[in-house]
Amino acid sequence: MRRLLLSNDDGVHAPGLKALHDALVPYARLRVVAPDRDRSGASNSLTLSRPLSLTPTHDGFYSVDGTPADCVYLGANGVWDETPDLVISGINHGGNLGDDVLYSGTVAAAMEGRNLGMTAIAMSLVGEHHFATAGRVAASLVGGLEQLSLPPRSLLNVNVPDLPWEEIKGFRVTRMGYRGPAERPIEARDPRGRVRYWIAPVGDNADDADDTDFAAVAQGYVSITPLQTDLTRHAARNDVQDWLDALT
């Protein structure tokens, strides 16, 4: 039976993680290692300044007092004898669309699995209601993994519309869209009158063309975007070289 490592960034007690576990338990042997609290926005950070605690919590789940990437690193990299076949992160409470993936702890957990040599999937529900729908999507994808062949160091970023299963129109392979600039920080004062700042909501969509993840979800389709870790802007290399040549 396939061995899966489940993690997330919303914390070990998050409803989305339980929904993912319950949807996949008939199809695989599961290991669940997740942060002990909400670590949304942690991106790919690892905890290097102190040791980590790995603590059993409930139903065979384990919590880590660290980041999503820490959880996958511990869960897949030698704490147990068996190495998982696949890492699935989620189900996130909210979408990870476009350049959200640069900040997302959900995507980072999957990325850590891919960095360790495993196939990986990041699962997000674009809302907070129909986790069962996203669970059925995850089960469908796991059931068909034998036919999947990905290039090295890539993963699938899956975003599911917040709809009942019967209203999902299908699946689309998409590219990342992107958002415009975020709004200005929101000023607030603490009880002692000191000024503090909240990070503001994300900006409006700047690229949500029909082939993007934004458009697919808005139209009722599950968006599946293959991601890679190479952030090099290859098309700009010659321009940068020409610029350097002109400077010397």
C-alpha positions, 0 to 999 in steps of 0.5 A, spaced: 500 500 500 502 507 498 505 510 504 503 518 504 506 523 509 500 529 510 502 536 513 499 543 512 500 550 515 494 551 518 496 547 524 495 539 526 488 541 529 485 544 522 479 541 519 482 541 512 488 536 515 482 532 518 478 532 511 484 530 507 486 524 512 479 522 512 479 522 505 485 518 503 485 513 509 482 508 505 487 508 499 494 509 503 498 508 509 498 515 512 503 519 517 501 526 519 506 531 521 504 538 522 505 544 525 503 545 533 499 552 531 497 556 525 504 557 521 500 560 514 505 565 510 511 561 513 514 559 506 520 555 505 523 557 512 527 551 516 528 552 524 535 552 524 536 556 531 534 551 536 532 543 536 525 541 534 519 537 538 516 532 535 509 530 539 504 525 538 497 528 539 491 525 536 489 519 532 496 518 530 498 525 528 504 528 530 505 536 531 512 540 531 513 546 534 516 549 527 514 550 520 511 546 515 518 545 511 520 542 518 514 538 519 516 534 512 523 534 513 522 530 520 517 526 517 520 524 511 528 524 513 529 519 518 525 520 524 522 513 522 525 507 518 520 508 512 520 513 507 513 516 504 512 515 497 508 522 496 507 528 500 501 531 500 500 538 504 493 541 506 487 542 505 489 549 506 483 554 509 483 558 503 486 558 496 494 559 494 493 562 487 498 566 483 504 569 487 501 566 493 505 560 492 511 564 494 509 565 501 505 559 502 506 554 508 502 549 504 506 549 498 512 550 502 511 543 505 510 540 499 516 543 496 520 540 501 517 533 500 519 534 492 526 537 495 527 530 498 526 526 492 518 525 493 512 526 488 508 532 492 502 535 492 499 542 495 492 542 496 488 548 497 480 549 498 479 556 495 474 558 501 472 554 508 466 550 507 467 544 502 473 540 505 469 534 503 470 536 496 477 537 496 478 531 499 475 527 494 479 531 489 485 529 493 483 521 493 482 522 485 489 524 484 492 519 489 488 514 485 491 516 478 498 517 481 501 511 477 500 514 471 503 521 473 510 522 470 513 529 473 520 532 471 525 532 477 524 537 482 516 539 480 510 538 484 502 540 483 499 546 486 491 544 486 486 549 488 479 547 489 473 551 488 469 552 495 463 548 492 459 541 493 462 536 489 456 535 484 458 543 482 465 542 480 465 542 472 472 538 472 479 539 472 484 544 468 491 544 467 493 551 469 499 556 469 500 561 475 497 568 474 499 574 478 496 579 483 498 587 483 501 590 489 498 589 495 494 594 499 498 599 504 499 596 511 494 597 516 496 602 522 493 600 529 495 601 536 496 596 542 493 597 549 499 602 551 498 606 545 504 604 541 503 604 533 503 597 530 502 595 523 498 589 520 500 586 513 494 588 508 490 584 504 493 582 497 492 586 491 487 585 485 488 580 480 493 583 475 493 577 470 487 572 471 487 570 463 483 564 461 489 559 462 491 561 469 489 558 476 485 564 478 480 563 472 479 556 472 477 556 480 472 562 478 469 558 473 468 552 477 474 548 475 479 544 479 486 548 478 492 544 477 499 547 476 505 544 475 510 548 479 518 548 479 523 550 484 528 554 478 526 561 479 531 563 474 528 568 469 531 565 463 529 570 458 532 575 461 539 572 461 541 575 455 539 582 457 543 582 463 549 580 460 548 585 454 548 590 460 554 588 464 558 588 457 556 595 456 558 597 463 565 594 462 
